[in-house]
Amino acid sequence: MGGSTAFANKYIIMEYKIKSRIWIEADGHILLGEGRISLLKAIEETGSLTKAAKSLKMSYKKAWSLIDAVNSRAKEAVIQTSIGGKRGGGTALTPYGKSLVETFDTINEKCWEFLDEQISKSNL
Amino acid sequence: MGGSTAFANKYIIMEYKIKSRIWIEADGHILLGEGRISLLKAIEETGSLTKAAKSLKMSYKKAWSLIDAVNSRAKEAVIQTSIGGKRGGGTALTPYGKSLVETFDTINEKCWEFLDEQISKSNL
């Protein structure tokens, strides 16, 4: 068994892999990239900007400025905050914010598939 | 005329643009990205690694190490050097090197088109 594995390894053909990074711009400025998407997801999971920032080992100030940039450049509000109430208020994504995250993730995955197809069709 | 332009501007709808950066990896290391592609193109244009490095305001040492990384990780040699002869020798891309550059550029452009389609189909 060990011998057979070693034998197989000798004949592994190196393959190229193609990688990508995407981001969305609005008015020539970054609206959303992987970092901001991670932050939005963390806000959705934790219900709090403070907790989201902590979970990503990011300062609150940095997280706030990223969210402010997203909110000010997006076509609609991405984040909503509520104050008080039984659960003590918090921060959440708006429906538009959720659709931004979902669309980004979907396009990102489709892009990876597209690129995998392209590289496997090439003669490299 | 001026008034009509101003009127039109008020109704411009902000559009999101999607951007991407791609790179190719071999054995878990970067083989080719935009920087290395620029260097390969400059070598092809100038016929010299020294001139190519200068044209990109890069040190010769840096250019050499990038090319060495590409040559050592690619499936076939990417760069060839010749010494002497009427034109005094020089550096050029191998046919395989040329096909790497062409394929990278083609996939990159197709990726941009693909992403443009994806973002315009989305409801963002």
gemmi code that builds the backbone of each chain (N, CA, C; Angstrom):
import gemmi

chains = {
    "A": [
        ("MET", (0.828, -1.207, 0.000), (0.000, 0.000, 0.000), (0.868, 1.265, 0.000)),
        ("GLY", (1.838, 1.321, 0.941), (2.736, 2.480, 1.003), (3.517, 2.620, -0.292)),
        ("GLY", (3.988, 1.483, -0.793), (4.745, 1.497, -2.043), (3.910, 2.012, -3.196)),
        ("SER", (2.672, 1.578, -3.213), (1.795, 1.993, -4.312), (1.537, 3.498, -4.276)),
        ("THR", (1.390, 4.029, -3.048), (1.180, 5.471, -2.917), (2.405, 6.233, -3.407)),
        ("ALA", (3.566, 5.755, -2.992), (4.809, 6.419, -3.394), (4.948, 6.391, -4.911)),
        ("PHE", (4.600, 5.277, -5.487), (4.663, 5.137, -6.930), (3.737, 6.157, -7.601)),
        ("ALA", (2.513, 6.235, -7.074), (1.538, 7.171, -7.647), (2.051, 8.604, -7.543)),
        ("ASN", (2.643, 8.939, -6.407), (3.114, 10.311, -6.203), (4.131, 10.733, -7.245)),
        ("LYS", (4.942, 9.796, -7.670), (5.953, 10.132, -8.657), (5.344, 10.612, -9.972)),
        ("TYR", (4.122, 10.182, -10.199), (3.504, 10.517, -11.485), (2.441, 11.613, -11.396)),
        ("ILE", (2.388, 12.285, -10.223), (1.458, 13.412, -10.118), (1.927, 14.511, -11.069)),
        ("ILE", (1.040, 15.003, -11.884), (1.404, 16.084, -12.800), (1.072, 17.413, -12.143)),
        ("MET", (2.051, 18.290, -12.083), (1.825, 19.604, -11.494), (0.725, 20.323, -12.267)),
        ("GLU", (-0.183, 20.919, -11.526), (-1.229, 21.668, -12.207), (-1.200, 23.122, -11.782)),
        ("TYR", (-1.501, 23.972, -12.723), (-1.627, 25.380, -12.396), (-3.003, 25.610, -11.788)),
        ("LYS", (-3.031, 26.495, -10.808), (-4.325, 26.905, -10.258), (-4.488, 28.396, -10.481)),
        ("ILE", (-5.704, 28.781, -10.799), (-5.923, 30.209, -11.016), (-6.738, 30.761, -9.860)),
        ("LYS", (-6.291, 31.883, -9.322), (-6.934, 32.492, -8.171), (-7.411, 33.886, -8.550)),
        ("SER", (-8.354, 34.391, -7.776), (-8.857, 35.727, -8.075), (-9.309, 36.434, -6.812)),
        ("ARG", (-9.357, 37.715, -6.921), (-9.910, 38.556, -5.867), (-10.816, 39.555, -6.574)),
        ("ILE", (-12.028, 39.702, -6.085), (-12.932, 40.673, -6.711), (-13.308, 41.763, -5.704)),
        ("TRP", (-13.676, 42.906, -6.223), (-14.230, 43.950, -5.365), (-15.190, 44.802, -6.176)),
        ("ILE", (-16.093, 45.462, -5.477), (-17.083, 46.315, -6.142), (-16.753, 47.765, -5.830)),
        ("GLU", (-16.781, 48.598, -6.868), (-16.537, 50.028, -6.679), (-17.804, 50.824, -6.966)),
        ("ALA", (-17.934, 51.938, -6.276), (-19.030, 52.877, -6.545), (-18.396, 54.253, -6.648)),
        ("ASP", (-18.676, 54.973, -7.714), (-18.100, 56.307, -7.933), (-16.577, 56.301, -7.825)),
        ("GLY", (-15.946, 55.230, -8.288), (-14.490, 55.167, -8.298), (-13.846, 54.847, -6.952)),
        ("HIS", (-14.645, 54.563, -5.942), (-14.110, 54.176, -4.638), (-14.547, 52.754, -4.310)),
        ("ILE", (-13.731, 52.085, -3.520), (-14.113, 50.725, -3.131), (-15.387, 50.767, -2.295)),
        ("LEU", (-16.342, 49.979, -2.710), (-17.562, 49.827, -1.919), (-17.431, 48.574, -1.062)),
        ("LEU", (-17.099, 47.483, -1.708), (-17.064, 46.191, -1.021), (-15.923, 45.324, -1.527)),
        ("GLY", (-15.166, 44.779, -0.597), (-14.163, 43.778, -0.936), (-14.278, 42.668, 0.098)),
        ("GLU", (-13.339, 41.737, 0.064), (-13.458, 40.594, 0.966), (-13.461, 40.989, 2.444)),
        ("GLY", (-12.651, 42.000, 2.795), (-12.572, 42.427, 4.194), (-13.899, 42.989, 4.693)),
        ("ARG", (-14.509, 43.842, 3.869), (-15.786, 44.450, 4.276), (-16.905, 43.413, 4.321)),
        ("ILE", (-16.838, 42.461, 3.390), (-17.835, 41.379, 3.399), (-17.711, 40.578, 4.705)),
        ("SER", (-16.484, 40.279, 5.108), (-16.280, 39.552, 6.371), (-16.864, 40.341, 7.539)),
        ("LEU", (-16.661, 41.652, 7.509), (-17.176, 42.494, 8.593), (-18.707, 42.499, 8.595)),
        ("LEU", (-19.304, 42.619, 7.429), (-20.775, 42.599, 7.359), (-21.319, 41.263, 7.869)),
        ("LYS", (-20.669, 40.172, 7.494), (-21.114, 38.851, 7.967), (-20.984, 38.741, 9.480)),
        ("ALA", (-19.901, 39.299, 10.015), (-19.682, 39.239, 11.465), (-20.728, 40.071, 12.201)),
        ("ILE", (-21.138, 41.190, 11.613), (-22.190, 42.014, 12.215), (-23.503, 41.231, 12.231)),
        ("GLU", (-23.773, 40.559, 11.133), (-25.012, 39.781, 11.038), (-25.017, 38.649, 12.075)),
        ("GLU", (-23.831, 38.046, 12.292), (-23.752, 36.933, 13.249), (-23.821, 37.393, 14.691)),
        ("THR", (-23.162, 38.517, 14.982), (-23.057, 38.939, 16.381), (-24.117, 39.962, 16.783)),
        ("GLY", (-24.720, 40.638, 15.813), (-25.717, 41.670, 16.111), (-25.102, 42.925, 16.725)),
        ("SER", (-23.792, 43.083, 16.556), (-23.125, 44.212, 17.209), (-21.841, 44.557, 16.460)),
        ("LEU", (-21.636, 45.861, 16.240), (-20.418, 46.275, 15.548), (-19.188, 46.030, 16.435)),
        ("THR", (-19.355, 46.278, 17.734), (-18.248, 46.052, 18.683), (-17.805, 44.592, 18.662)),
        ("LYS", (-18.792, 43.690, 18.765), (-18.459, 42.259, 18.776), (-17.893, 41.818, 17.426)),
        ("ALA", (-18.459, 42.372, 16.356), (-17.983, 42.006, 15.018), (-16.515, 42.408, 14.860)),
        ("ALA", (-16.196, 43.643, 15.295), (-14.816, 44.129, 15.190), (-13.889, 43.224, 15.994)),
        ("LYS", (-14.299, 42.898, 17.232), (-13.473, 42.028, 18.089), (-13.233, 40.679, 17.435)),
        ("SER", (-14.304, 40.111, 16.855), (-14.172, 38.769, 16.272), (-13.190, 38.762, 15.100)),
        ("LEU", (-12.995, 39.932, 14.491), (-12.052, 40.021, 13.367), (-10.726, 40.654, 13.802)),
        ("LYS", (-10.568, 40.836, 15.107), (-9.348, 41.461, 15.663), (-9.067, 42.807, 15.000)),
        ("MET", (-10.139, 43.589, 14.890), (-10.063, 44.896, 14.240), (-10.486, 45.928, 15.284)),
        ("SER", (-9.891, 47.126, 15.225), (-10.319, 48.147, 16.184), (-11.750, 48.586, 15.862)),
        ("TYR", (-12.456, 49.064, 16.881), (-13.821, 49.543, 16.664), (-13.806, 50.711, 15.677)),
        ("LYS", (-12.788, 51.579, 15.826), (-12.681, 52.758, 14.970), (-12.553, 52.350, 13.494)),
        ("LYS", (-11.704, 51.346, 13.251), (-11.481, 50.849, 11.889), (-12.786, 50.249, 11.332)),
        ("ALA", (-13.436, 49.430, 12.158), (-14.684, 48.788, 11.720), (-15.739, 49.845, 11.413)),
        ("TRP", (-15.814, 50.845, 12.295), (-16.804, 51.891, 12.098), (-16.548, 52.633, 10.792)),
        ("SER", (-15.271, 52.942, 10.530), (-14.970, 53.717, 9.314), (-15.245, 52.898, 8.049)),
        ("LEU", (-15.004, 51.590, 8.117), (-15.311, 50.737, 6.959), (-16.818, 50.715, 6.704)),
        ("ILE", (-17.577, 50.554, 7.768), (-19.031, 50.489, 7.629), (-19.588, 51.835, 7.154)),
        ("ASP", (-19.006, 52.905, 7.667), (-19.428, 54.236, 7.251), (-19.183, 54.417, 5.758)),
        ("ALA", (-18.037, 53.925, 5.271), (-17.712, 54.031, 3.839), (-18.719, 53.226, 3.017)),
        ("VAL", (-19.054, 52.038, 3.481), (-20.019, 51.207, 2.750), (-21.386, 51.888, 2.742)),
        ("ASN", (-21.826, 52.308, 3.912), (-23.153, 52.926, 4.014), (-23.265, 54.192, 3.172)),
        ("SER", (-22.187, 54.976, 3.123), (-22.284, 56.249, 2.412), (-22.193, 56.080, 0.902)),
        ("ARG", (-21.622, 54.963, 0.438), (-21.456, 54.781, -1.012), (-22.463, 53.840, -1.627)),
        ("ALA", (-23.125, 53.038, -0.807), (-24.088, 52.083, -1.360), (-25.354, 52.821, -1.794)),
        ("LYS", (-26.085, 52.205, -2.712), (-27.300, 52.846, -3.226), (-28.371, 52.960, -2.146)),
        ("GLU", (-28.362, 52.009, -1.227), (-29.307, 52.047, -0.104), (-28.538, 51.721, 1.172)),
        ("ALA", (-29.141, 51.991, 2.317), (-28.477, 51.697, 3.592), (-28.208, 50.197, 3.713)),
        ("VAL", (-27.065, 49.893, 4.298), (-26.591, 48.519, 4.386), (-26.709, 48.006, 5.832)),
        ("ILE", (-26.611, 48.939, 6.756), (-26.592, 48.631, 8.190), (-27.705, 49.409, 8.873)),
        ("GLN", (-28.362, 48.768, 9.811), (-29.325, 49.519, 10.612), (-29.039, 49.279, 12.089)),
        ("THR", (-29.230, 50.307, 12.888), (-29.030, 50.144, 14.324), (-30.348, 50.407, 15.030)),
        ("SER", (-30.551, 49.696, 16.117), (-31.744, 49.945, 16.921), (-31.279, 50.181, 18.345)),
        ("ILE", (-31.996, 51.006, 19.066), (-31.623, 51.350, 20.435), (-32.722, 50.888, 21.375)),
        ("GLY", (-32.314, 50.295, 22.477), (-33.296, 49.888, 23.488), (-34.089, 48.654, 23.084)),
        ("GLY", (-35.233, 48.475, 23.692), (-36.045, 47.282, 23.446), (-35.577, 46.147, 24.328)),
        ("LYS", (-36.304, 45.039, 24.322), (-36.000, 43.924, 25.225), (-34.590, 43.389, 25.064)),
        ("ARG", (-34.087, 43.373, 23.788), (-32.758, 42.803, 23.564), (-31.658, 43.864, 23.631)),
        ("GLY", (-32.050, 45.080, 24.025), (-31.033, 46.119, 24.246), (-30.491, 46.745, 22.978)),
        ("GLY", (-31.211, 46.615, 21.894), (-30.782, 47.233, 20.633), (-29.630, 46.478, 20.009)),
        ("GLY", (-29.109, 47.041, 18.923), (-27.979, 46.378, 18.267), (-27.853, 46.815, 16.829)),
        ("THR", (-27.021, 46.137, 16.124), (-26.718, 46.477, 14.744), (-27.029, 45.269, 13.862)),
        ("ALA", (-27.631, 45.517, 12.741), (-27.969, 44.412, 11.832), (-27.859, 44.875, 10.395)),
        ("LEU", (-27.801, 43.942, 9.477), (-27.839, 44.285, 8.069), (-29.283, 44.574, 7.658)),
        ("THR", (-29.431, 45.541, 6.790), (-30.749, 45.763, 6.167), (-30.956, 44.657, 5.129)),
        ("PRO", (-32.173, 44.499, 4.644), (-32.382, 43.529, 3.556), (-31.458, 43.825, 2.369)),
        ("TYR", (-31.243, 45.111, 2.085), (-30.340, 45.459, 0.985), (-28.905, 45.032, 1.311)),
        ("GLY", (-28.500, 45.222, 2.561), (-27.177, 44.786, 2.995), (-26.998, 43.288, 2.821)),
        ("LYS", (-28.047, 42.539, 3.203), (-27.973, 41.076, 3.026), (-27.840, 40.702, 1.559)),
        ("SER", (-28.580, 41.403, 0.711), (-28.514, 41.053, -0.717), (-27.139, 41.405, -1.291)),
        ("LEU", (-26.519, 42.478, -0.777), (-25.156, 42.810, -1.217), (-24.195, 41.674, -0.889)),
        ("VAL", (-24.257, 41.183, 0.350), (-23.362, 40.108, 0.790), (-23.602, 38.849, -0.034)),
        ("GLU", (-24.888, 38.496, -0.206), (-25.205, 37.281, -0.969), (-24.744, 37.381, -2.415)),
        ("THR", (-24.992, 38.541, -3.028), (-24.616, 38.704, -4.429), (-23.100, 38.666, -4.586)),
        ("PHE", (-22.395, 39.315, -3.660), (-20.925, 39.297, -3.711), (-20.417, 37.861, -3.643)),
        ("ASP", (-20.932, 37.104, -2.681), (-20.488, 35.710, -2.514), (-20.807, 34.863, -3.745)),
        ("THR", (-22.004, 35.056, -4.282), (-22.411, 34.272, -5.447), (-21.530, 34.583, -6.651)),
        ("ILE", (-21.311, 35.868, -6.904), (-20.477, 36.249, -8.049), (-19.052, 35.745, -7.841)),
        ("ASN", (-18.562, 35.839, -6.612), (-17.206, 35.378, -6.304), (-17.056, 33.889, -6.623)),
        ("GLU", (-18.023, 33.093, -6.185), (-17.952, 31.642, -6.450), (-18.072, 31.341, -7.942)),
        ("LYS", (-18.983, 32.055, -8.613), (-19.120, 31.847, -10.066), (-17.836, 32.221, -10.789)),
        ("CYS", (-17.178, 33.262, -10.297), (-15.915, 33.704, -10.899), (-14.865, 32.607, -10.758)),
        ("TRP", (-14.784, 31.989, -9.571), (-13.810, 30.908, -9.380), (-14.083, 29.764, -10.351)),
        ("GLU", (-15.367, 29.389, -10.469), (-15.718, 28.302, -11.399), (-15.332, 28.668, -12.828)),
        ("PHE", (-15.657, 29.904, -13.205), (-15.361, 30.375, -14.550), (-13.862, 30.290, -14.825)),
        ("LEU", (-13.065, 30.742, -13.857), (-11.609, 30.747, -14.045), (-11.047, 29.330, -14.076)),
        ("ASP", (-11.600, 28.438, -13.240), (-11.157, 27.029, -13.273), (-11.395, 26.421, -14.655)),
        ("GLU", (-12.558, 26.720, -15.211), (-12.875, 26.235, -16.567), (-11.879, 26.778, -17.576)),
        ("GLN", (-11.623, 28.082, -17.459), (-10.738, 28.736, -18.433), (-9.325, 28.148, -18.391)),
        ("ILE", (-8.805, 27.922, -17.173), (-7.433, 27.429, -17.082), (-7.366, 25.971, -17.535)),
        ("SER", (-8.456, 25.205, -17.277), (-8.386, 23.797, -17.691), (-8.559, 23.661, -19.204)),
        ("LYS", (-9.223, 24.662, -19.822), (-9.360, 24.638, -21.287), (-8.077, 25.108, -21.986)),
        ("SER", (-7.221, 25.812, -21.237), (-6.002, 26.352, -21.868), (-4.993, 25.236, -22.080)),
        ("ASN", (-3.995, 25.511, -22.867), (-2.967, 24.496, -23.136), (-1.742, 24.641, -22.246)),
        ("LEU", (-1.870, 25.365, -21.162), (-0.686, 25.628, -20.329), (-0.256, 24.378, -19.567)),
    ],
    "B": [
        ("MET", (-27.704, 74.531, -23.752), (-26.804, 73.356, -23.808), (-26.270, 73.053, -22.413)),
        ("GLY", (-25.712, 74.110, -21.763), (-25.179, 73.921, -20.415), (-26.268, 73.479, -19.460)),
        ("GLY", (-27.410, 74.129, -19.603), (-28.536, 73.800, -18.726), (-28.984, 72.374, -18.912)),
        ("SER", (-29.015, 71.950, -20.153), (-29.479, 70.600, -20.440), (-28.522, 69.558, -19.851)),
        ("THR", (-27.213, 69.872, -19.923), (-26.229, 68.952, -19.343), (-26.419, 68.855, -17.832)),
        ("ALA", (-26.600, 70.025, -17.223), (-26.764, 70.044, -15.769), (-28.001, 69.233, -15.374)),
        ("PHE", (-29.040, 69.391, -16.167), (-30.282, 68.652, -15.908), (-30.029, 67.153, -15.999)),
        ("ALA", (-29.320, 66.774, -17.096), (-29.034, 65.350, -17.291), (-28.217, 64.799, -16.114)),
        ("ASN", (-27.230, 65.583, -15.672), (-26.366, 65.102, -14.592), (-27.140, 64.763, -13.322)),
        ("LYS", (-28.182, 65.525, -13.093), (-28.969, 65.285, -11.880), (-29.601, 63.891, -11.892)),
        ("TYR", (-29.780, 63.360, -13.095), (-30.464, 62.074, -13.198), (-29.546, 60.893, -13.524)),
        ("ILE", (-28.215, 61.155, -13.455), (-27.291, 60.036, -13.654), (-27.473, 59.055, -12.504)),
        ("ILE", (-27.640, 57.804, -12.850), (-27.788, 56.794, -11.810), (-26.424, 56.188, -11.526)),
        ("MET", (-26.037, 56.224, -10.270), (-24.756, 55.644, -9.871), (-24.747, 54.153, -10.198)),
        ("GLU", (-23.647, 53.707, -10.787), (-23.556, 52.283, -11.077), (-22.397, 51.658, -10.342)),
        ("TYR", (-22.616, 50.452, -9.918), (-21.523, 49.702, -9.312), (-20.659, 49.121, -10.421)),
        ("LYS", (-19.365, 49.115, -10.161), (-18.450, 48.444, -11.089), (-17.755, 47.321, -10.345)),
        ("ILE", (-17.563, 46.223, -11.022), (-16.894, 45.119, -10.369), (-15.497, 44.975, -10.965)),
        ("LYS", (-14.517, 44.826, -10.092), (-13.126, 44.737, -10.519), (-12.546, 43.410, -10.054)),
        ("SER", (-11.465, 43.014, -10.681), (-10.851, 41.750, -10.278), (-9.358, 41.765, -10.521)),
        ("ARG", (-8.710, 40.906, -9.828), (-7.284, 40.673, -10.040), (-7.117, 39.162, -10.055)),
        ("ILE", (-6.422, 38.640, -11.046), (-6.207, 37.195, -11.095), (-4.714, 36.879, -11.007)),
        ("TRP", (-4.406, 35.687, -10.554), (-3.022, 35.214, -10.595), (-3.030, 33.696, -10.715)),
        ("ILE", (-1.925, 33.164, -11.209), (-1.802, 31.717, -11.390), (-0.794, 31.195, -10.377)),
        ("GLU", (-1.151, 30.105, -9.718), (-0.235, 29.481, -8.764), (0.218, 28.121, -9.277)),
        ("ALA", (1.423, 27.736, -8.911), (1.940, 26.396, -9.205), (2.520, 25.866, -7.912)),
        ("ASP", (2.114, 24.675, -7.506), (2.594, 24.082, -6.251), (2.403, 25.013, -5.056)),
        ("GLY", (1.306, 25.754, -5.051), (1.000, 26.609, -3.905), (1.776, 27.922, -3.859)),
        ("HIS", (2.584, 28.202, -4.872), (3.313, 29.469, -4.937), (2.847, 30.261, -6.152)),
        ("ILE", (2.970, 31.569, -6.039), (2.578, 32.397, -7.182), (3.507, 32.112, -8.358)),
        ("LEU", (2.902, 31.806, -9.477), (3.674, 31.649, -10.711), (3.626, 32.963, -11.489)),
        ("LEU", (2.435, 33.454, -11.696), (2.241, 34.641, -12.525), (1.140, 35.533, -11.983)),
        ("GLY", (1.452, 36.817, -11.859), (0.433, 37.812, -11.543), (0.648, 38.991, -12.473)),
        ("GLU", (-0.073, 40.067, -12.228), (0.016, 41.200, -13.156), (1.423, 41.784, -13.252)),
        ("GLY", (2.137, 41.833, -12.116), (3.486, 42.387, -12.102), (4.449, 41.570, -12.955)),
        ("ARG", (4.379, 40.239, -12.794), (5.285, 39.378, -13.559), (4.943, 39.393, -15.047)),
        ("ILE", (3.641, 39.498, -15.337), (3.221, 39.593, -16.740), (3.792, 40.878, -17.365)),
        ("SER", (3.730, 41.974, -16.627), (4.295, 43.233, -17.142), (5.784, 43.078, -17.416)),
        ("LEU", (6.477, 42.385, -16.515), (7.918, 42.181, -16.688), (8.202, 41.306, -17.914)),
        ("LEU", (7.440, 40.243, -18.093), (7.638, 39.382, -19.268), (7.388, 40.165, -20.556)),
        ("LYS", (6.347, 40.991, -20.551), (6.058, 41.796, -21.747), (7.197, 42.778, -22.022)),
        ("ALA", (7.746, 43.361, -20.951), (8.838, 44.325, -21.119), (10.093, 43.621, -21.656)),
        ("ILE", (10.327, 42.392, -21.228), (11.473, 41.624, -21.747), (11.279, 41.371, -23.238)),
        ("GLU", (10.071, 41.004, -23.606), (9.781, 40.731, -25.010), (9.981, 41.988, -25.860)),
        ("GLU", (9.581, 43.133, -25.295), (9.709, 44.388, -26.055), (11.152, 44.868, -26.163)),
        ("THR", (11.894, 44.731, -25.056), (13.241, 45.317, -25.028), (14.333, 44.313, -25.401)),
        ("GLY", (14.032, 43.018, -25.290), (15.049, 42.008, -25.582), (16.142, 41.928, -24.525)),
        ("SER", (15.868, 42.484, -23.350), (16.900, 42.538, -22.311), (16.254, 42.631, -20.934)),
        ("LEU", (16.782, 41.845, -19.998), (16.241, 41.901, -18.640), (16.597, 43.233, -17.978)),
        ("THR", (17.800, 43.712, -18.251), (18.239, 45.000, -17.690), (17.315, 46.136, -18.143)),
        ("LYS", (17.066, 46.175, -19.463), (16.206, 47.247, -19.997), (14.765, 47.092, -19.500)),
        ("ALA", (14.319, 45.838, -19.426), (12.949, 45.586, -18.961), (12.785, 46.080, -17.524)),
        ("ALA", (13.774, 45.757, -16.672), (13.718, 46.186, -15.268), (13.679, 47.713, -15.187)),
        ("LYS", (14.564, 48.362, -15.967), (14.615, 49.831, -15.977), (13.287, 50.435, -16.400)),
        ("SER", (12.681, 49.845, -17.448), (11.429, 50.409, -17.968), (10.306, 50.307, -16.933)),
        ("LEU", (10.440, 49.386, -15.993), (9.415, 49.233, -14.951), (9.885, 49.842, -13.623)),
        ("LYS", (11.011, 50.571, -13.673), (11.594, 51.175, -12.466), (11.775, 50.149, -11.353)),
        ("MET", (12.307, 49.001, -11.753), (12.512, 47.890, -10.821), (14.020, 47.609, -10.806)),
        ("SER", (14.553, 47.184, -9.661), (15.980, 46.859, -9.630), (16.224, 45.601, -10.461)),
        ("TYR", (17.439, 45.478, -10.986), (17.783, 44.286, -11.765), (17.643, 43.050, -10.893)),
        ("LYS", (18.066, 43.163, -9.643), (18.024, 42.028, -8.714), (16.585, 41.534, -8.521)),
        ("LYS", (15.671, 42.492, -8.340), (14.261, 42.159, -8.157), (13.710, 41.476, -9.414)),
        ("ALA", (14.022, 42.072, -10.567), (13.532, 41.510, -11.836), (14.076, 40.091, -12.026)),
        ("TRP", (15.368, 39.922, -11.723), (15.981, 38.615, -11.898), (15.309, 37.582, -10.992)),
        ("SER", (15.024, 37.977, -9.737), (14.441, 36.995, -8.811), (13.009, 36.640, -9.221)),
        ("LEU", (12.288, 37.609, -9.779), (10.922, 37.318, -10.257), (10.976, 36.330, -11.426)),
        ("ILE", (11.870, 36.592, -12.361), (11.997, 35.730, -13.535), (12.475, 34.336, -13.135)),
        ("ASP", (13.398, 34.297, -12.163), (13.890, 33.016, -11.671), (12.738, 32.214, -11.061)),
        ("ALA", (11.861, 32.896, -10.313), (10.713, 32.217, -9.697), (9.771, 31.674, -10.767)),
        ("VAL", (9.532, 32.476, -11.814), (8.643, 32.023, -12.892), (9.273, 30.826, -13.608)),
        ("ASN", (10.530, 30.962, -13.980), (11.214, 29.891, -14.719), (11.275, 28.587, -13.928)),
        ("SER", (11.484, 28.696, -12.614), (11.651, 27.472, -11.826), (10.318, 26.798, -11.517)),
        ("ARG", (9.213, 27.537, -11.598), (7.913, 26.946, -11.263), (7.065, 26.589, -12.476)),
        ("ALA", (7.397, 27.160, -13.608), (6.588, 26.884, -14.794), (6.878, 25.480, -15.306)),
        ("LYS", (5.933, 24.929, -16.044), (6.100, 23.569, -16.561), (7.231, 23.489, -17.579)),
        ("GLU", (7.428, 24.588, -18.294), (8.525, 24.653, -19.275), (9.229, 26.000, -19.113)),
        ("ALA", (10.405, 26.119, -19.679), (11.147, 27.385, -19.589), (10.353, 28.516, -20.231)),
        ("VAL", (10.441, 29.682, -19.618), (9.655, 30.844, -20.024), (10.552, 31.878, -20.709)),
        ("ILE", (11.795, 31.877, -20.296), (12.768, 32.874, -20.761), (13.963, 32.153, -21.362)),
        ("GLN", (14.487, 32.690, -22.428), (15.736, 32.135, -22.957), (16.734, 33.263, -23.180)),
        ("THR", (17.994, 32.961, -22.923), (19.025, 33.979, -23.147), (19.984, 33.477, -24.207)),
        ("SER", (20.504, 34.390, -24.980), (21.505, 34.015, -25.978), (22.712, 34.922, -25.780)),
        ("ILE", (23.864, 34.403, -26.052), (25.103, 35.160, -25.834), (25.799, 35.344, -27.180)),
        ("GLY", (26.270, 36.528, -27.427), (27.025, 36.800, -28.645), (26.148, 36.882, -29.884)),
        ("GLY", (26.754, 36.695, -31.043), (26.045, 36.833, -32.301), (26.049, 38.280, -32.731)),
        ("LYS", (25.538, 38.525, -33.926), (25.601, 39.886, -34.479), (24.907, 40.916, -33.605)),
        ("ARG", (23.791, 40.499, -32.976), (23.041, 41.473, -32.178), (23.496, 41.479, -30.713)),
        ("GLY", (24.558, 40.725, -30.415), (25.138, 40.774, -29.076), (24.366, 40.001, -28.027)),
        ("GLY", (23.544, 39.083, -28.461), (22.787, 38.254, -27.507), (21.636, 39.023, -26.877)),
        ("GLY", (20.999, 38.388, -25.912), (19.879, 39.056, -25.255), (18.943, 38.072, -24.595)),
        ("THR", (17.826, 38.563, -24.137), (16.853, 37.765, -23.414), (15.525, 37.831, -24.153)),
        ("ALA", (14.858, 36.710, -24.261), (13.569, 36.686, -24.962), (12.646, 35.665, -24.316)),
        ("LEU", (11.383, 35.756, -24.617), (10.443, 34.745, -24.145), (10.546, 33.520, -25.054)),
        ("THR", (10.423, 32.355, -24.457), (10.285, 31.135, -25.257), (8.864, 31.109, -25.829)),
        ("PRO", (8.597, 30.242, -26.805), (7.209, 30.117, -27.279), (6.253, 29.807, -26.113)),
        ("TYR", (6.710, 28.984, -25.161), (5.859, 28.671, -24.002), (5.621, 29.928, -23.161)),
        ("GLY", (6.660, 30.745, -22.998), (6.523, 32.002, -22.261), (5.500, 32.923, -22.921)),
        ("LYS", (5.575, 32.985, -24.263), (4.607, 33.821, -24.994), (3.184, 33.314, -24.788)),
        ("SER", (3.028, 31.983, -24.799), (1.668, 31.447, -24.643), (1.152, 31.683, -23.216)),
        ("LEU", (2.066, 31.688, -22.231), (1.648, 32.013, -20.853), (1.087, 33.436, -20.787)),
        ("VAL", (1.830, 34.379, -21.380), (1.412, 35.779, -21.351), (0.077, 35.955, -22.075)),
        ("GLU", (-0.025, 35.340, -23.259), (-1.266, 35.480, -24.038), (-2.461, 34.875, -23.310)),
        ("THR", (-2.248, 33.691, -22.743), (-3.351, 33.027, -22.048), (-3.785, 33.825, -20.820)),
        ("PHE", (-2.794, 34.342, -20.087), (-3.115, 35.156, -18.905), (-3.961, 36.357, -19.308)),
        ("ASP", (-3.533, 37.063, -20.345), (-4.257, 38.259, -20.794), (-5.668, 37.910, -21.263)),
        ("THR", (-5.774, 36.805, -22.010), (-7.084, 36.407, -22.527), (-8.036, 36.051, -21.389)),
        ("ILE", (-7.547, 35.253, -20.450), (-8.409, 34.862, -19.326), (-8.789, 36.093, -18.501)),
        ("ASN", (-7.839, 36.988, -18.311), (-8.104, 38.205, -17.540), (-9.230, 39.020, -18.181)),
        ("GLU", (-9.149, 39.194, -19.498), (-10.186, 39.971, -20.194), (-11.537, 39.264, -20.145)),
        ("LYS", (-11.518, 37.948, -20.335), (-12.775, 37.190, -20.259), (-13.381, 37.282, -18.863)),
        ("CYS", (-12.517, 37.298, -17.868), (-12.980, 37.402, -16.482), (-13.683, 38.745, -16.267)),
        ("TRP", (-13.097, 39.832, -16.797), (-13.725, 41.150, -16.663), (-15.106, 41.149, -17.313)),
        ("GLU", (-15.178, 40.577, -18.525), (-16.472, 40.525, -19.224), (-17.489, 39.729, -18.419)),
        ("PHE", (-17.034, 38.580, -17.921), (-17.904, 37.716, -17.130), (-18.449, 38.461, -15.908)),
        ("LEU", (-17.556, 39.183, -15.226), (-17.978, 39.889, -14.013), (-18.915, 41.055, -14.346)),
        ("ASP", (-18.651, 41.741, -15.461), (-19.546, 42.829, -15.879), (-20.957, 42.298, -16.117)),
        ("GLU", (-21.019, 41.150, -16.778), (-22.322, 40.516, -17.018), (-23.013, 40.175, -15.701)),
        ("GLN", (-22.229, 39.582, -14.793), (-22.792, 39.158, -13.512), (-23.353, 40.341, -12.721)),
        ("ILE", (-22.600, 41.429, -12.680), (-23.059, 42.571, -11.872), (-24.264, 43.238, -12.535)),
        ("SER", (-24.304, 43.232, -13.874), (-25.447, 43.884, -14.526), (-26.702, 43.023, -14.424)),
        ("LYS", (-26.511, 41.715, -14.270), (-27.668, 40.830, -14.079), (-28.202, 40.875, -12.649)),
        ("SER", (-27.366, 41.346, -11.725), (-27.779, 41.354, -10.317), (-28.768, 42.495, -10.072)),
        ("ASN", (-29.414, 42.453, -8.951), (-30.395, 43.501, -8.638), (-29.830, 44.605, -7.758)),
        ("LEU", (-28.531, 44.686, -7.683), (-27.933, 45.661, -6.746), (-28.124, 47.091, -7.231)),
    ],
}
model = gemmi.Model(1)
for chain_id, residues in chains.items():
    chain = gemmi.Chain(chain_id)
    for i, (resn, *xyz) in enumerate(residues, 1):
        res = gemmi.Residue()
        res.name, res.seqid = resn, gemmi.SeqId(i, " ")
        for name, pos in zip(("N", "CA", "C"), xyz):
            atom = gemmi.Atom()
            atom.name, atom.element = name, gemmi.Element(name[0])
            atom.pos, atom.b_iso = gemmi.Position(*pos), 0.0
            res.add_atom(atom)
        chain.add_residue(res)
    model.add_chain(chain)
structure = gemmi.Structure()
structure.add_model(model)
structure.setup_entities()
